[in-house]
């Protein structure tokens, strides 16, 4: 789900503006990541699993 509030990407530590990323529940709170960071992480995970 797209973020409605700005935050800091937990993958690259850069600012995520409203609508530019995704948010998720984590450890009783919320964390944000860029949409591009999510795609890169998903691709990296798939590559590791295919080895």
mmCIF file as Biopython writes it, N, C-alpha, C and O atoms, coordinates in Angstrom:
data_model
#
loop_
_atom_site.group_PDB
_atom_site.id
_atom_site.type_symbol
_atom_site.label_atom_id
_atom_site.label_alt_id
_atom_site.label_comp_id
_atom_site.label_asym_id
_atom_site.label_entity_id
_atom_site.label_seq_id
_atom_site.pdbx_PDB_ins_code
_atom_site.Cartn_x
_atom_site.Cartn_y
_atom_site.Cartn_z
_atom_site.occupancy
_atom_site.B_iso_or_equiv
_atom_site.auth_seq_id
_atom_site.auth_asym_id
_atom_site.pdbx_PDB_model_num
ATOM 1   N N  . UNK A ? 1  ? 0.845  -1.173  0.000  1.0 0.0 1  A 1 
ATOM 2   C CA . UNK A ? 1  ? 0.000  0.000   0.000  1.0 0.0 1  A 1 
ATOM 3   C C  . UNK A ? 1  ? 0.897  1.244   0.000  1.0 0.0 1  A 1 
ATOM 4   O O  . UNK A ? 1  ? 1.892  1.290   0.722  1.0 0.0 1  A 1 
ATOM 5   N N  . UNK A ? 2  ? 0.556  2.222   -0.784 1.0 0.0 2  A 1 
ATOM 6   C CA . UNK A ? 2  ? 1.365  3.446   -0.879 1.0 0.0 2  A 1 
ATOM 7   C C  . UNK A ? 2  ? 1.326  4.240   0.420  1.0 0.0 2  A 1 
ATOM 8   O O  . UNK A ? 2  ? 0.332  4.231   1.145  1.0 0.0 2  A 1 
ATOM 9   N N  . UNK A ? 3  ? 2.427  4.926   0.695  1.0 0.0 3  A 1 
ATOM 10  C CA . UNK A ? 3  ? 2.514  5.716   1.927  1.0 0.0 3  A 1 
ATOM 11  C C  . UNK A ? 3  ? 1.751  7.030   1.802  1.0 0.0 3  A 1 
ATOM 12  O O  . UNK A ? 3  ? 1.804  7.702   0.773  1.0 0.0 3  A 1 
ATOM 13  N N  . UNK A ? 4  ? 1.042  7.379   2.868  1.0 0.0 4  A 1 
ATOM 14  C CA . UNK A ? 4  ? 0.297  8.637   2.925  1.0 0.0 4  A 1 
ATOM 15  C C  . UNK A ? 4  ? 1.057  9.689   3.718  1.0 0.0 4  A 1 
ATOM 16  O O  . UNK A ? 4  ? 0.654  10.852  3.765  1.0 0.0 4  A 1 
ATOM 17  N N  . UNK A ? 5  ? 2.147  9.282   4.335  1.0 0.0 5  A 1 
ATOM 18  C CA . UNK A ? 5  ? 2.967  10.188  5.137  1.0 0.0 5  A 1 
ATOM 19  C C  . UNK A ? 5  ? 4.424  10.023  4.714  1.0 0.0 5  A 1 
ATOM 20  O O  . UNK A ? 5  ? 4.832  8.917   4.359  1.0 0.0 5  A 1 
ATOM 21  N N  . UNK A ? 6  ? 5.211  11.085  4.743  1.0 0.0 6  A 1 
ATOM 22  C CA . UNK A ? 6  ? 6.631  10.960  4.415  1.0 0.0 6  A 1 
ATOM 23  C C  . UNK A ? 6  ? 7.355  10.175  5.502  1.0 0.0 6  A 1 
ATOM 24  O O  . UNK A ? 6  ? 6.871  10.063  6.628  1.0 0.0 6  A 1 
ATOM 25  N N  . UNK A ? 7  ? 8.492  9.647   5.159  1.0 0.0 7  A 1 
ATOM 26  C CA . UNK A ? 7  ? 9.282  8.897   6.127  1.0 0.0 7  A 1 
ATOM 27  C C  . UNK A ? 7  ? 10.666 8.636   5.577  1.0 0.0 7  A 1 
ATOM 28  O O  . UNK A ? 7  ? 11.059 9.206   4.559  1.0 0.0 7  A 1 
ATOM 29  N N  . UNK A ? 8  ? 11.398 7.778   6.249  1.0 0.0 8  A 1 
ATOM 30  C CA . UNK A ? 8  ? 12.743 7.397   5.836  1.0 0.0 8  A 1 
ATOM 31  C C  . UNK A ? 8  ? 12.719 5.943   5.382  1.0 0.0 8  A 1 
ATOM 32  O O  . UNK A ? 8  ? 12.192 5.076   6.080  1.0 0.0 8  A 1 
ATOM 33  N N  . UNK A ? 9  ? 13.283 5.683   4.229  1.0 0.0 9  A 1 
ATOM 34  C CA . UNK A ? 9  ? 13.343 4.329   3.690  1.0 0.0 9  A 1 
ATOM 35  C C  . UNK A ? 9  ? 14.248 3.479   4.573  1.0 0.0 9  A 1 
ATOM 36  O O  . UNK A ? 9  ? 15.391 3.851   4.837  1.0 0.0 9  A 1 
ATOM 37  N N  . UNK A ? 10 ? 13.739 2.342   5.029  1.0 0.0 10 A 1 
ATOM 38  C CA . UNK A ? 10 ? 14.544 1.485   5.893  1.0 0.0 10 A 1 
ATOM 39  C C  . UNK A ? 10 ? 15.579 0.690   5.109  1.0 0.0 10 A 1 
ATOM 40  O O  . UNK A ? 10 ? 16.441 0.051   5.712  1.0 0.0 10 A 1 
ATOM 41  N N  . UNK A ? 11 ? 15.517 0.713   3.797  1.0 0.0 11 A 1 
ATOM 42  C CA . UNK A ? 11 ? 16.509 0.009   2.986  1.0 0.0 11 A 1 
ATOM 43  C C  . UNK A ? 11 ? 17.689 0.910   2.602  1.0 0.0 11 A 1 
ATOM 44  O O  . UNK A ? 11 ? 18.838 0.470   2.657  1.0 0.0 11 A 1 
ATOM 45  N N  . UNK A ? 12 ? 17.423 2.166   2.213  1.0 0.0 12 A 1 
ATOM 46  C CA . UNK A ? 12 ? 18.505 3.051   1.752  1.0 0.0 12 A 1 
ATOM 47  C C  . UNK A ? 12 ? 18.704 4.278   2.643  1.0 0.0 12 A 1 
ATOM 48  O O  . UNK A ? 12 ? 19.633 5.054   2.421  1.0 0.0 12 A 1 
ATOM 49  N N  . UNK A ? 13 ? 17.852 4.459   3.637  1.0 0.0 13 A 1 
ATOM 50  C CA . UNK A ? 13 ? 17.933 5.571   4.596  1.0 0.0 13 A 1 
ATOM 51  C C  . UNK A ? 13 ? 17.750 6.955   3.975  1.0 0.0 13 A 1 
ATOM 52  O O  . UNK A ? 13 ? 18.188 7.947   4.558  1.0 0.0 13 A 1 
ATOM 53  N N  . UNK A ? 14 ? 17.115 7.042   2.810  1.0 0.0 14 A 1 
ATOM 54  C CA . UNK A ? 14 ? 16.798 8.325   2.197  1.0 0.0 14 A 1 
ATOM 55  C C  . UNK A ? 14 ? 15.321 8.634   2.427  1.0 0.0 14 A 1 
ATOM 56  O O  . UNK A ? 14 ? 14.533 7.740   2.737  1.0 0.0 14 A 1 
ATOM 57  N N  . UNK A ? 15 ? 14.959 9.888   2.275  1.0 0.0 15 A 1 
ATOM 58  C CA . UNK A ? 15 ? 13.582 10.326  2.527  1.0 0.0 15 A 1 
ATOM 59  C C  . UNK A ? 15 ? 12.627 9.769   1.466  1.0 0.0 15 A 1 
ATOM 60  O O  . UNK A ? 15 ? 12.944 9.752   0.277  1.0 0.0 15 A 1 
ATOM 61  N N  . UNK A ? 16 ? 11.471 9.323   1.911  1.0 0.0 16 A 1 
ATOM 62  C CA . UNK A ? 16 ? 10.405 8.847   1.033  1.0 0.0 16 A 1 
ATOM 63  C C  . UNK A ? 16 ? 9.262  9.858   1.119  1.0 0.0 16 A 1 
ATOM 64  O O  . UNK A ? 16 ? 8.663  10.030  2.181  1.0 0.0 16 A 1 
ATOM 65  N N  . UNK A ? 17 ? 8.965  10.516  0.023  1.0 0.0 17 A 1 
ATOM 66  C CA . UNK A ? 17 ? 7.879  11.493  -0.001 1.0 0.0 17 A 1 
ATOM 67  C C  . UNK A ? 17 ? 6.530  10.776  -0.088 1.0 0.0 17 A 1 
ATOM 68  O O  . UNK A ? 17 ? 6.468  9.586   -0.397 1.0 0.0 17 A 1 
ATOM 69  N N  . UNK A ? 18 ? 5.473  11.499  0.184  1.0 0.0 18 A 1 
ATOM 70  C CA . UNK A ? 18 ? 4.116  10.950  0.148  1.0 0.0 18 A 1 
ATOM 71  C C  . UNK A ? 18 ? 3.836  10.334  -1.227 1.0 0.0 18 A 1 
ATOM 72  O O  . UNK A ? 18 ? 4.039  10.982  -2.254 1.0 0.0 18 A 1 
ATOM 73  N N  . UNK A ? 19 ? 3.375  9.095   -1.242 1.0 0.0 19 A 1 
ATOM 74  C CA . UNK A ? 19 ? 3.010  8.406   -2.478 1.0 0.0 19 A 1 
ATOM 75  C C  . UNK A ? 19 ? 4.168  7.826   -3.260 1.0 0.0 19 A 1 
ATOM 76  O O  . UNK A ? 19 ? 3.950  7.229   -4.314 1.0 0.0 19 A 1 
ATOM 77  N N  . UNK A ? 20 ? 5.395  7.982   -2.779 1.0 0.0 20 A 1 
ATOM 78  C CA . UNK A ? 20 ? 6.568  7.508   -3.515 1.0 0.0 20 A 1 
ATOM 79  C C  . UNK A ? 20 ? 7.075  6.158   -3.030 1.0 0.0 20 A 1 
ATOM 80  O O  . UNK A ? 20 ? 8.081  5.657   -3.533 1.0 0.0 20 A 1 
ATOM 81  N N  . UNK A ? 21 ? 6.393  5.567   -2.063 1.0 0.0 21 A 1 
ATOM 82  C CA . UNK A ? 21 ? 6.853  4.295   -1.519 1.0 0.0 21 A 1 
ATOM 83  C C  . UNK A ? 21 ? 5.712  3.494   -0.926 1.0 0.0 21 A 1 
ATOM 84  O O  . UNK A ? 21 ? 4.538  3.722   -1.220 1.0 0.0 21 A 1 
ATOM 85  N N  . UNK A ? 22 ? 6.092  2.550   -0.084 1.0 0.0 22 A 1 
ATOM 86  C CA . UNK A ? 22 ? 5.131  1.657   0.558  1.0 0.0 22 A 1 
ATOM 87  C C  . UNK A ? 22 ? 5.395  1.652   2.050  1.0 0.0 22 A 1 
ATOM 88  O O  . UNK A ? 22 ? 6.508  1.932   2.495  1.0 0.0 22 A 1 
ATOM 89  N N  . UNK A ? 23 ? 4.361  1.330   2.825  1.0 0.0 23 A 1 
ATOM 90  C CA . UNK A ? 23 ? 4.544  1.209   4.264  1.0 0.0 23 A 1 
ATOM 91  C C  . UNK A ? 23 ? 4.136  -0.191  4.691  1.0 0.0 23 A 1 
ATOM 92  O O  . UNK A ? 23 ? 3.369  -0.866  4.003  1.0 0.0 23 A 1 
ATOM 93  N N  . UNK A ? 24 ? 4.654  -0.615  5.825  1.0 0.0 24 A 1 
ATOM 94  C CA . UNK A ? 24 ? 4.304  -1.922  6.368  1.0 0.0 24 A 1 
ATOM 95  C C  . UNK A ? 24 ? 4.428  -1.899  7.884  1.0 0.0 24 A 1 
ATOM 96  O O  . UNK A ? 24 ? 5.175  -1.098  8.445  1.0 0.0 24 A 1 
ATOM 97  N N  . UNK A ? 25 ? 3.688  -2.786  8.539  1.0 0.0 25 A 1 
ATOM 98  C CA . UNK A ? 25 ? 3.775  -2.927  9.988  1.0 0.0 25 A 1 
ATOM 99  C C  . UNK A ? 25 ? 5.064  -3.653  10.318 1.0 0.0 25 A 1 
ATOM 100 O O  . UNK A ? 25 ? 5.456  -4.601  9.638  1.0 0.0 25 A 1 
ATOM 101 N N  . UNK A ? 26 ? 5.725  -3.185  11.388 1.0 0.0 26 A 1 
ATOM 102 C CA . UNK A ? 26 ? 6.955  -3.839  11.817 1.0 0.0 26 A 1 
ATOM 103 C C  . UNK A ? 26 ? 7.191  -3.528  13.287 1.0 0.0 26 A 1 
ATOM 104 O O  . UNK A ? 26 ? 7.269  -2.361  13.673 1.0 0.0 26 A 1 
ATOM 105 N N  . UNK A ? 27 ? 7.303  -4.556  14.098 1.0 0.0 27 A 1 
ATOM 106 C CA . UNK A ? 27 ? 7.629  -4.422  15.523 1.0 0.0 27 A 1 
ATOM 107 C C  . UNK A ? 27 ? 6.709  -3.425  16.235 1.0 0.0 27 A 1 
ATOM 108 O O  . UNK A ? 27 ? 7.176  -2.582  17.001 1.0 0.0 27 A 1 
ATOM 109 N N  . UNK A ? 28 ? 5.421  -3.524  15.981 1.0 0.0 28 A 1 
ATOM 110 C CA . UNK A ? 28 ? 4.455  -2.660  16.645 1.0 0.0 28 A 1 
ATOM 111 C C  . UNK A ? 28 ? 4.389  -1.243  16.116 1.0 0.0 28 A 1 
ATOM 112 O O  . UNK A ? 28 ? 3.720  -0.394  16.705 1.0 0.0 28 A 1 
ATOM 113 N N  . UNK A ? 29 ? 5.072  -0.973  15.010 1.0 0.0 29 A 1 
ATOM 114 C CA . UNK A ? 29 ? 5.053  0.366   14.419 1.0 0.0 29 A 1 
ATOM 115 C C  . UNK A ? 29 ? 4.934  0.256   12.909 1.0 0.0 29 A 1 
ATOM 116 O O  . UNK A ? 29 ? 4.508  -0.768  12.375 1.0 0.0 29 A 1 
ATOM 117 N N  . UNK A ? 30 ? 5.314  1.317   12.241 1.0 0.0 30 A 1 
ATOM 118 C CA . UNK A ? 30 ? 5.260  1.356   10.780 1.0 0.0 30 A 1 
ATOM 119 C C  . UNK A ? 30 ? 6.643  1.656   10.233 1.0 0.0 30 A 1 
ATOM 120 O O  . UNK A ? 30 ? 7.418  2.384   10.853 1.0 0.0 30 A 1 
ATOM 121 N N  . UNK A ? 31 ? 6.954  1.097   9.070  1.0 0.0 31 A 1 
ATOM 122 C CA . UNK A ? 31 ? 8.194  1.455   8.389  1.0 0.0 31 A 1 
ATOM 123 C C  . UNK A ? 31 ? 7.891  1.674   6.914  1.0 0.0 31 A 1 
ATOM 124 O O  . UNK A ? 31 ? 6.925  1.135   6.374  1.0 0.0 31 A 1 
ATOM 125 N N  . UNK A ? 32 ? 8.727  2.469   6.281  1.0 0.0 32 A 1 
ATOM 126 C CA . UNK A ? 32 ? 8.505  2.919   4.908  1.0 0.0 32 A 1 
ATOM 127 C C  . UNK A ? 32 ? 9.693  2.529   4.043  1.0 0.0 32 A 1 
ATOM 128 O O  . UNK A ? 32 ? 10.830 2.474   4.511  1.0 0.0 32 A 1 
ATOM 129 N N  . UNK A ? 33 ? 9.412  2.260   2.775  1.0 0.0 33 A 1 
ATOM 130 C CA . UNK A ? 33 ? 10.480 2.009   1.811  1.0 0.0 33 A 1 
ATOM 131 C C  . UNK A ? 33 ? 10.073 2.601   0.467  1.0 0.0 33 A 1 
ATOM 132 O O  . UNK A ? 33 ? 8.887  2.715   0.158  1.0 0.0 33 A 1 
ATOM 133 N N  . UNK A ? 34 ? 11.079 2.980   -0.331 1.0 0.0 34 A 1 
ATOM 134 C CA . UNK A ? 34 ? 10.816 3.460   -1.687 1.0 0.0 34 A 1 
ATOM 135 C C  . UNK A ? 34 ? 10.244 2.317   -2.521 1.0 0.0 34 A 1 
ATOM 136 O O  . UNK A ? 34 ? 10.556 1.151   -2.278 1.0 0.0 34 A 1 
ATOM 137 N N  . UNK A ? 35 ? 9.422  2.644   -3.484 1.0 0.0 35 A 1 
ATOM 138 C CA . UNK A ? 35 ? 8.897  1.637   -4.400 1.0 0.0 35 A 1 
ATOM 139 C C  . UNK A ? 35 ? 10.051 0.969   -5.150 1.0 0.0 35 A 1 
ATOM 140 O O  . UNK A ? 35 ? 10.037 -0.248  -5.334 1.0 0.0 35 A 1 
ATOM 141 N N  . UNK A ? 36 ? 11.050 1.745   -5.585 1.0 0.0 36 A 1 
ATOM 142 C CA . UNK A ? 36 ? 12.202 1.183   -6.302 1.0 0.0 36 A 1 
ATOM 143 C C  . UNK A ? 36 ? 13.018 0.254   -5.414 1.0 0.0 36 A 1 
ATOM 144 O O  . UNK A ? 36 ? 13.508 -0.775  -5.881 1.0 0.0 36 A 1 
ATOM 145 N N  . UNK A ? 37 ? 13.170 0.601   -4.146 1.0 0.0 37 A 1 
ATOM 146 C CA . UNK A ? 37 ? 13.916 -0.252  -3.214 1.0 0.0 37 A 1 
ATOM 147 C C  . UNK A ? 37 ? 13.191 -1.580  -3.013 1.0 0.0 37 A 1 
ATOM 148 O O  . UNK A ? 37 ? 13.831 -2.626  -2.902 1.0 0.0 37 A 1 
ATOM 149 N N  . UNK A ? 38 ? 11.864 -1.543  -2.964 1.0 0.0 38 A 1 
ATOM 150 C CA . UNK A ? 38 ? 11.070 -2.764  -2.808 1.0 0.0 38 A 1 
ATOM 151 C C  . UNK A ? 38 ? 11.254 -3.676  -4.020 1.0 0.0 38 A 1 
ATOM 152 O O  . UNK A ? 38 ? 11.401 -4.889  -3.870 1.0 0.0 38 A 1 
ATOM 153 N N  . UNK A ? 39 ? 11.247 -3.097  -5.213 1.0 0.0 39 A 1 
ATOM 154 C CA . UNK A ? 39 ? 11.418 -3.873  -6.441 1.0 0.0 39 A 1 
ATOM 155 C C  . UNK A ? 39 ? 12.809 -4.495  -6.484 1.0 0.0 39 A 1 
ATOM 156 O O  . UNK A ? 39 ? 12.948 -5.676  -6.802 1.0 0.0 39 A 1 
ATOM 157 N N  . UNK A ? 40 ? 13.838 -3.713  -6.167 1.0 0.0 40 A 1 
ATOM 158 C CA . UNK A ? 40 ? 15.210 -4.227  -6.171 1.0 0.0 40 A 1 
ATOM 159 C C  . UNK A ? 40 ? 15.385 -5.347  -5.156 1.0 0.0 40 A 1 
ATOM 160 O O  . UNK A ? 40 ? 16.045 -6.346  -5.444 1.0 0.0 40 A 1 
ATOM 161 N N  . UNK A ? 41 ? 14.800 -5.192  -3.972 1.0 0.0 41 A 1 
ATOM 162 C CA . UNK A ? 41 ? 14.909 -6.217  -2.932 1.0 0.0 41 A 1 
ATOM 163 C C  . UNK A ? 41 ? 14.208 -7.501  -3.373 1.0 0.0 41 A 1 
ATOM 164 O O  . UNK A ? 41 ? 14.716 -8.598  -3.141 1.0 0.0 41 A 1 
ATOM 165 N N  . UNK A ? 42 ? 13.051 -7.368  -4.006 1.0 0.0 42 A 1 
ATOM 166 C CA . UNK A ? 42 ? 12.304 -8.533  -4.481 1.0 0.0 42 A 1 
ATOM 167 C C  . UNK A ? 42 ? 13.094 -9.269  -5.562 1.0 0.0 42 A 1 
ATOM 168 O O  . UNK A ? 42 ? 13.149 -10.499 -5.560 1.0 0.0 42 A 1 
ATOM 169 N N  . UNK A ? 43 ? 13.709 -8.523  -6.490 1.0 0.0 43 A 1 
ATOM 170 C CA . UNK A ? 43 ? 14.503 -9.138  -7.552 1.0 0.0 43 A 1 
ATOM 171 C C  . UNK A ? 43 ? 15.720 -9.844  -6.977 1.0 0.0 43 A 1 
ATOM 172 O O  . UNK A ? 43 ? 16.060 -10.949 -7.402 1.0 0.0 43 A 1 
ATOM 173 N N  . UNK A ? 44 ? 16.374 -9.213  -6.016 1.0 0.0 44 A 1 
ATOM 174 C CA . UNK A ? 44 ? 17.548 -9.804  -5.381 1.0 0.0 44 A 1 
ATOM 175 C C  . UNK A ? 44 ? 17.178 -11.100 -4.666 1.0 0.0 44 A 1 
ATOM 176 O O  . UNK A ? 44 ? 17.911 -12.085 -4.743 1.0 0.0 44 A 1 
ATOM 177 N N  . UNK A ? 45 ? 16.051 -11.099 -3.977 1.0 0.0 45 A 1 
ATOM 178 C CA . UNK A ? 45 ? 15.590 -12.287 -3.256 1.0 0.0 45 A 1 
ATOM 179 C C  . UNK A ? 45 ? 15.290 -13.418 -4.235 1.0 0.0 45 A 1 
ATOM 180 O O  . UNK A ? 45 ? 15.632 -14.569 -3.967 1.0 0.0 45 A 1 
ATOM 181 N N  . UNK A ? 46 ? 14.657 -13.109 -5.362 1.0 0.0 46 A 1 
ATOM 182 C CA . UNK A ? 46 ? 14.336 -14.120 -6.366 1.0 0.0 46 A 1 
ATOM 183 C C  . UNK A ? 46 ? 15.602 -14.705 -6.976 1.0 0.0 46 A 1 
ATOM 184 O O  . UNK A ? 46 ? 15.672 -15.909 -7.225 1.0 0.0 46 A 1 
ATOM 185 N N  . UNK A ? 47 ? 16.610 -13.859 -7.222 1.0 0.0 47 A 1 
ATOM 186 C CA . UNK A ? 47 ? 17.875 -14.331 -7.779 1.0 0.0 47 A 1 
ATOM 187 C C  . UNK A ? 47 ? 18.574 -15.274 -6.814 1.0 0.0 47 A 1 
ATOM 188 O O  . UNK A ? 47 ? 19.135 -16.286 -7.235 1.0 0.0 47 A 1 
ATOM 189 N N  . UNK A ? 48 ? 18.548 -14.954 -5.524 1.0 0.0 48 A 1 
ATOM 190 C CA . UNK A ? 48 ? 19.184 -15.804 -4.522 1.0 0.0 48 A 1 
ATOM 191 C C  . UNK A ? 48 ? 18.466 -17.142 -4.402 1.0 0.0 48 A 1 
ATOM 192 O O  . UNK A ? 48 ? 19.113 -18.171 -4.205 1.0 0.0 48 A 1 
ATOM 193 N N  . UNK A ? 49 ? 17.151 -17.147 -4.517 1.0 0.0 49 A 1 
ATOM 194 C CA . UNK A ? 49 ? 16.384 -18.378 -4.399 1.0 0.0 49 A 1 
ATOM 195 C C  . UNK A ? 49 ? 16.561 -19.278 -5.617 1.0 0.0 49 A 1 
ATOM 196 O O  . UNK A ? 49 ? 16.409 -20.495 -5.506 1.0 0.0 49 A 1 
ATOM 197 N N  . UNK A ? 50 ? 16.875 -18.708 -6.765 1.0 0.0 50 A 1 
ATOM 198 C CA . UNK A ? 50 ? 17.014 -19.503 -7.980 1.0 0.0 50 A 1 
ATOM 199 C C  . UNK A ? 50 ? 18.387 -20.164 -8.099 1.0 0.0 50 A 1 
ATOM 200 O O  . UNK A ? 50 ? 18.612 -20.960 -9.011 1.0 0.0 50 A 1 
ATOM 201 N N  . UNK A ? 51 ? 19.294 -19.846 -7.197 1.0 0.0 51 A 1 
ATOM 202 C CA . UNK A ? 51 ? 20.643 -20.447 -7.246 1.0 0.0 51 A 1 
ATOM 203 C C  . UNK A ? 51 ? 20.649 -21.828 -6.654 1.0 0.0 51 A 1 
ATOM 204 O O  . UNK A ? 51 ? 21.694 -22.478 -6.613 1.0 0.0 51 A 1 
#
